[in-house]
Amino acid sequence: MGCKGLVSVGQQLFRRKVVDCTREDSRLSRCLNTFDLVALGVGSTLGAGVYVLAGAVARENAGPAIVISFLIAALASVLAGLCYGEFGARVPKTGSAYLYSYVTVGELWAFITGWNLILSYVIGTSSVARAWSATFDELIGKHLETFFHKHMSMDVPGVLAKYPDIFSVFIILILTGLLTFGVKESAMVNKVFTCINVLVLGFVMVSGFVKGSVKNWQLPGDAATNTTNTSHPYNVTQEEPPHGAGGFMPYGFSGVLSGAATCFYAFVGFDCIATTGEEVKNPQKAIPIGIVASLLICFVAYFGVSAALTLMMPYYLLDTNSPLPNAFKYVKWEGANYAVAVGSLCALSTSLLGSMFPMPRVIYAMAEDGLLFRFLARVNERTKTPMIATIISGAVAAVMAFLFDLKDLVDLMSIGTLLAYSLVAACVLVLRYQPEQPNLAYQMASTTDEADNNESVSTSESQAGFLPEEEEKCSLKAVLFPQNSDPSKLSGFVVNVSSSIIGFLIVTFCSLTVLGKEALMKGTVWAVSLLVIVFLLCFVVTVVIWRQPESKTKLSFKVPFLPILPILSIFVNIYLMMQLDGGTWIRFAIWMSSGFIIYFSYGIWHSVEASYAAPTDAERSTDNNTDTCK
């Protein structure tokens, strides 16, 4: 009886959502096009960081080679972007990584993903709102900070901010009202601000190439030392110069990689496109194109701005807080700072909108599935927006921006986002090797110009799903040299197990490289041997996955080079998660504990998928043809 109870609990925790993509009706307004998605992705990703990040990384980490750091970071981000693009084509519904996890790895992982996405968006909204307020206050002479600090000071260091930021609350409430008014109106405002931001960045790039000099990429090693520390030249102390060895790569390739790890977070934000599945006119094509195009535009902007900065002035003279104004002052173009100020405010506005836009949609998707309180899934009949979820999420973000400084909480955004990236990559890896189901889920993901091919594929798939299959015997030969050209239950099971093993091995490998860094640098035998063994095991498991037959379902977009790209994406994301400090992981545990209380006290009992537990698979398949994506 005890074993049956454990099996029943396991089935509840890992039950998967069945999505019927044969119906295109949606409670939300389907009015966005591809350009709207590209603007949303660019606006969310290309935030105020482009005006600050390039200077800090160039001065402290990479020097002029920051352009290579951004290239590496962009390639790592594209790995995650491609995985999101395939799922956007496969499951064009609202929910982003939460939904993708639900249809692939089960309800518990889906709740963990959605709960962390909510945290990321709330903290992102609050922190960007405070940054908007601080930037505006800086432009008008810090009058707001002086007033609030004098009359409304909060003396609780380490817990609350120095003073309540009423202006940031005002900004959040305005954008919350805009989002409740309608998605088309929100997209229009976002497009205007994004276009202004891109134009300003274009002006910065052209200015850098006009006023800059390649000599700043070829500085001698003693230039930085003589400029910054003339009283203690490094050739006397025999120590590393304070600003590297000069040249294009003053901090070496290790500095480039360190800068790339920081620059990776500059590309976070494109995933908001994946939450628009039920509000796009042609999601199967628009979502993949929107994700890839927005990442490409953001890379060009980051690459161009960082190149312009390091051409205009020596990297070691860059200001880490406001590099662009100082660079224009250095080349005696102080008037350009007005354009930079306008661009930074527009960038902050689009970044804020990009954080607020997906948050209520993830809440709406979770509430509609019964994992959160059902009233959060109510949609306004006139505006076709999840109004209650939008208002509540905006109110929570406003309260956090009002009271907290959020600097210690910003790293929690990284955990939520990186965990979502990892799970989406794992879901792509698992789903592409699974046998087709007899229901019609995912069929609408096929492109219209492949209708004839899809008809024959669907026929063969449905026959394969309903006709009895020969029982396969699990053996080493069957695993390494499968006889079937189509996925089977055995090959799907092998990939499921192999994916779990490779996830564990990647966590072990990243833990060794981060926690055992000193031992590896010293060449300790046990550390190096263990790292090599784990790497070889990863290679063997990857080969096992590669040998399995891949699904031939026609999709409008597919991740290339399976299984390498998803595995690389998982590795990059987990490695960056391991770089976070212990305090961040403790806060993460507290947040997850509160989430599990909600899930085990409410979500697991009210899950819509629980209503499908009683019918047989055949009945469930038949019901799905007439149900609406439940």
N, C-alpha and C positions, 0 to 999 in steps of 0.2 A: 504493500500500500504506500509505503514511504517512497519507493522508487517511482511509482506512478505519479505521486504528488510532485516530485522533483521534475519529472518529464513534463507534467502539465504546466508547471511554473516556467520551465524553459521554453515551452511552446508559446506561452504568453509573452515572454520577454523578447523573443526573437521572431514573432510573427511579422510577415512582410505585407506591405500595402500593395494591393492590386489596382493599377491605374488603367482605366478604360480610355484610351486615346482616340477611340473611334468617334467620339462626340466632341464637338468644338464649342458647345455652349458653355458660358461662364457667367458667374454672378458679377464679375468685375467687368469694367469697360475695356473692350478690345479695340484700342485706338492708337497704339504706338507703332511706329515704323522703325526700320533699321537705323536711320539717322538719329532718331530719338534715343535709341539704345547706345549708339556710339557716343553721343553727347553725354548721356548719363554715366557711362563707364569712364570717359575722359574726365568729366567733372568730378566724379567721386575719387578717382585715382590721382589725378594731377592737382592735388591740393596745394596748400601753402608750403608744403615741404620743398617744392621745387625752388622756392625763393630763399630757403634757409639751408636745406640738407646738403646741397652741392658744396657750399662754402665750408661747412664743418667737416665733411668727409675728405675734401681735397686738402685741407690744412692739416688734419690730424691723422689721416689713414693712407691716402693714395697719391696725393699730389696731382699733377696733370693726368696721371693714369686713371683718374676717376672715371674717365670715359669708358675704360675697360671694365671697371667695377659695375657701371650701369649696364654694360652689355651682358656681363655674366648674370647680374640680377634679373635682367629682362628675360634671358633664356630660361632661368629657373622659374620665373613667373609664368612663362609661356607653357611650361609643363603642366602647371595647375590649370591654366586657361584652356588648354586643349581638352583636358578631362571634363571641365565644366561645359565646354562647347559640345562634346558628344552627348552628355546627359541632357543638355538643353534641346538637342535634336531628338533624343530618345524619349524623354518624358517632359513635354512642353507644358508643365503645370506650375502653379505658384508654390514656392517652398525652398528653392535653391538646394543647398547641401543637405538640409533636413529631409526634403522629399527624396533626394537621390539615395540617402542612407536608408530611408524607410523601405523603398522598393527593392533594396539589394541585401542589406545586412541585418535588417530587423528593427523592431520598434524601440528597444532600449537604446541602441546606438543612435537612432534617429532623434530620440528625445535629448540625449547628451549633446548631439550636434546642434539642434535647434536652441536648446537652453544656452549654449555658449555663444551662438550667433546673436541672441538677444543681448547678452552681456556686452559683446563686442560693439554692437550698434549703439547701445545706451551710453557706454563710456566714450565711444567715438563722437557721438553727438554732443555730449556735455563738454568734452575737452576742446572740440573745434569751436563750439560756441564761446567758450572762455577765451580762446585764441583770437576769435573775431573781435570780441570786446576789447582785448588788450591791444590788438593792432589798431583799432579805431581810436582808442584812448591815446596811443602813442602819437598818432597823427595830429590830435588836437591839443597835445601838450600835457597829457596825464592828469587832466582835471577830474575825470571820473574816479580814478584811483585815489587821488588826494581827498576828494569829498567823502567817499565811502569809508576810507580808512580812518578819517577823522570822526565821522558821526556814527558809523555802524561797524566798528571793529569787533572781530570775534577772536578772543585770545585763548584758542585751544590748539596749540601747535601740534602737528602730527596727526590731527583728526579732522579739523575743519580748515577752510581757507582763511586767509588773513581778514578778508572782508566779504560780505555777500555780493555776488555779481548780479545785480538786478538787470543790467543791460543785456547780459547773455540770456537771461530768462525771457526777456522781451523778444529777442531774436528767435529763440526756439518757438515761442508761442505764435509769432507771425508765420513761420514756415509750417508749423502744425496746421494752422488755419488754411494755408495754401494747399497742403496735401489733402485736407478733407474736402476742399472745394472741387477737386477733380484731378485725375492723373494727367490729362492733356494740358491743363493749365500749368501744372507743376513742371512738365517736360518743356513747355515753352520758355518759362523763366530760366530753367536750367540751361537750355540751349543759348539764350542770350548771354548769360554770365560766362558760360564755357567759351563761346566765340570771342568775347572780350579778353578772357584770360589767355587763350591761344594766340591772339593778335599781339598782346603785350609780350608774351614769350618769344614770338617771332621777331619783334622789335629788338629784344635783348640779344637774340642770337645774331642778327644782322649787325647790331652795334658792336658786339664782341669781335666779329670777323673783320669789321672795318677798322676799329680802333686798337685791336689787339696785335700782338706780335708773337711769331713762332719762337722768338728768343726766350720767352717765358716758359717754354717747354724744354729748353736746353740749358737751364741755369747750372753753373758749376756748384759743386758740393759745398764750397766755403761761402757762397753768397748768402745762404740763409743764416749761417752761423755768424758771419761778420755783421749782418744787419740786426739780428736779434740779440746777440750776446758778444759784443766786441771786446768786452773786458776779460772774457774767459774763452779764448779760442779752443776748439775741441782738439787741435793737434797737440796741445800741451797736456790736456787731461787724458788723452787717448780714449775718450768715450764717444759713443754714437752722437752725432750732431742732433740738436733738438728738433730739427725739421728735415731729417733724412739726409741722403747723400747727394741730392741734386739730380738733375736730368729729368727725363720723362717719368721715371718710376723711382722716386727718391726713397720710398719705404720698402722697396722690393716687392716681389710677387705676393708675399704674405700680407703686406699692407693692402694690395689690390683685393685679395680675398676677404680681408677684414672689412674693407669698404663695401664689398659686394654684399656681405651679410647685412650691413646697415641699409644699403640701397634697396634690398629686397622688399623691405617694408614700404618703400615709396610706391611700389606697384600694387599694394593691397587696396582693394576697393572695386575691382572689376566684377567681383562676384555679385554685386547688387543687380547686375543685368539678369542674372539667373532667376531672380525673384519675380520677374515680369512675365512669366510664361503664359498667364491667362489674360494679359493686357496688351499683347503684341499681335498684330494682324497675321504674321506668318512666322511663328516662333521657331519652327524647325530650321529655318534658314537664318532668320534675323538674329537669334541669340548667338550661334557660333560666330557669325560675321561680326556682330557687335563686340564680342569679347576679344577676338583676335585683332580687330581694327583698333579698338581703344588701347590695347596694350602696345601696338605698334606706334600709334600717335604719341603715347606717353613716353615710350623709349626715345623717340626722335626729340621730344621736348627736353627730357632730362639730359640726353647726350649733348644736344646743342647748347643748353644753358651752362652745363658744366664745362664744355669746351670754351665757350665765350668767356666765362669767368677766369679760367686759368690762362687764357690768351691775353686778357686785358691787364692783369696784374700778377706778380709772382704768387704762387700758391701759399707761401708761408706768411704773406701779408693779408690774406683773406680774413674777413671778420666772420666768426662762427655764428653770430646772431643775425646780422643783416649784411650779407656779402654783396648783394647787388647794389644797394645805395653806395657802399664804400668803393666798389669797383668803378662805378660811374664818377664818383668824386675823384678817384685816382686818375682817370683819363680826362678829367675836367669837363664832364658832361652832367653837371649837377641837376639840370633841368629834367633829365630823364627819370629822376626819382619820383616825379609825380605819376608817370605812367606805371612805374613799379608799384607804387602805393595802390593805384586803382586795380592793377592786375592781382595784387595779393588779396585785396578785399573780395574781388570776384572769385578768386580761387578758393578762399575760405567759404564763400557763400555756396558754391557748387559742391565743395567737400561736405559741408554741413547738410545740404539737401541729399547728397549721396548716402550719408549715414542714416538720415531720417526716413528716406524712401523705402528701403527694404525691411526696416524693423517691424512696422505693423503688418507687413505681408507674411513674414515668418510667423508672427504671433497668430495671424488669421489662419494660416495653413495648419498650425498645431491645434488651434481651437476647433477648426472644422473637423479634424481627425479625432477630436475628443481628448487629446492629451493635455490641453489647457482648458480653462473654463469656457463653456460653449457660447456665452454671451459675447465673447471677444470676436466671434466669427460673424457677427451681424454686419451686413452690408447696407449702406444707405441706398435706397431705391433710386434717388435722383442723380447723385454723383457717381454711383457705382464704385465707391471706395469703402474699405473696412474702417468706418468712421470711429467706432469705439476703440478699436485697437490703436488707431492713429492718435486719438486724444490721450489715451492712457499712457502710451509709450512716450509721447511728447511731454506729458506732465511729469513722468518719472525722470526723464532726461533734464527737464528744467529744474527740478528740485536738486538733482545732483550737481548741476552747473551752479546753482545758487549757493550751495553750502560747501562743496568740496573743491579742493585744488586739483585732485585727480592725477597728480604726477605719479604717485605710487601705484595707481590703478591702471595706468595706460598699458603696462606690460600684459595685463589680463586680456586686452584686445588681441594681442599676438597669439596667446594660447588658443583662444576661440577660433581665430581665423586659420591658424596653421593646422589645428585639429580638423577643421572642416575641409581644408585642402587635402589632407592626408586621407580622410575617409572617402572623398569623392574619387581620388585616384585609385584607392582600393576597390571601390564599387565598379569603376570601369574595368579594372583588371578581372574581377570576379564575373561580371555580367557578360563580358564578351566571350566567355568560354562555357556558358551554361546552355543546356539543351533548350530548344524552343518549347513554350508552354502551349496547350491547346486553346487558351483564350486569345482574344484579339488585342491584348495589351501591346502597346508600342507599335502597332501596325501603321498608325498615322504618321509615324516619324519618317516614313519613306518619302522620297521625293516624287513629285508628280510626273516628272519626265521618265520615271522608271516604273510606270504603272503596269506595263505588260510584264516586266520581269517580276514585279512584286506579286502579281496574280499567280504566276507559276510557283514562286517561292512560298506564298501563303498556302497554296494547295498542298505542296509537298510537306510544309511544316505541320499543317493541320493533320495530314495523314500520319506523319511521324509521331505526332502527339497522341493520336487516338488509337493507332494500330499497336498491337502488342509487340514489344521488342524482345530480342533474345537476351537472356541474362548474361551479363559480362562477368568474367571471373577476374578478380583483382590479382595481378601478378606483375613482376618487374617488367616483363616484356610488354604487357598491356599498357603499363604506365609510360614507358619510354618509346614504344613503337605501337601506338594505337592503330587499330585496323580501320576504324570509321573515319570518313572525311568530315562528318558532322559531329558536333558535340553530343555526348551521351551522358547518362547519369553518372557513370564511372569517371569520365573525364572531368565533368563538372565538380564531382566530389574531390577529385585529385587537386583541382585548381583551388577549391575552397580551403582544403587543408594546407596546400603549399603557400597560399596567400597568408594564412594565419602564421605559418612558420616563418615566412620571410619578414612579416611584420615584427615578430619577436626578435629575429636576428638583426634587423635594422636598428631596433631600440637598443639591443646589446652593443652593436657596433658603435652607435653614436654615444652611448654612455661611456664606453671605453675611451673614445677619442676626446671626450670632454672632461670626464672625471679623472681619467688616467693620463692626462696630457703630459704631466711632468715625467712620469715613468716612460712614456713613449719618446719624449724628447731626449731622455738620457739613454735610450736604446735598451731598456731593461728587457731581458729575454722573455720573461713570462708575459709581459704586456704585448710585445711585438708578436710573439707566437700565438697568443689568444686572438689578436686582431686578425692575423693571417688566416687562422682557422675559421673564424666567423665569416670573413670575406669569401673563403672558398665554399663554405656551406651556402652562402647567399648565391654564389654563382651556380652551384649544383641545383638549388631549388628553382632558380630562374630558368635554367635549361629544361627542367621538368615541366614548368608551366609552358614554355615555348613549344614543347613537343606536342601539346594537346591541341586537338582540332578547334579552330576558331569559328564562331557563329558567322553565318553568311547573310544575316539579315541586312537588307539595304537601308542605310541611313543617309540623311543629307550631309552628315559630317561624322567622321570617325577619327579617333586618335591613331596616328601612325606609329609604326615601330613597337608594337606590343611584343612582349611585356616590358620592354626596357624603359619607355618613357614614364608609365605610371610608377614603376619601382623607383626610378630616379626622383620623381616628384615626391614620393613618400619619404625618401632618404633626406632630401633637402629640407622638407618641412619638419621632420622629427629632429634633425640636427639643430635647426634653429630653435626649436622648443627646448632642447637640452641646454641651450646657452642661457636660458632665463634663470634668475636667482631663486633661492629657496623660499623667500618671502612671497614671491609671485605664486609659487605652487601651493603654498599654504592658503592664500586667498582663493585660489582656484578650487581647492578642496572644500572650503567653506561655502562657496557659491554652488558647487555641485551637490553638497549635502542638502542645501535648501531646495534645490531642484528635485532631488530624489524624494524628499518629503512630499512634494506636490505630485510627483508621478505615482508613487506607491500608495498614496492616500486618495488620489482622484483619477489620474490619467489611465492607469492600468485597468480600472473598473469601468471607465466611460469611453474607452477606445472604440471607435467605429469598427475597426477591424475585428473586434471581439464578436460582433454580430455575425461574422462569417465563419466562426469557428465550428458551428454546428453543422452546416450543410457539407455534403461531400464535395470533392474537387470538381466533379462534373457539374453539380448544381451551381457551384460558385462561378464556374466558367460561364454557364448559361445566364446567370443573373447579371454578370458583368457586362454582357452585351446590351443590357437595357438600363444599367445603373449609370450614375453620373460621377465617375471618378471617386468612388468611396473605397 
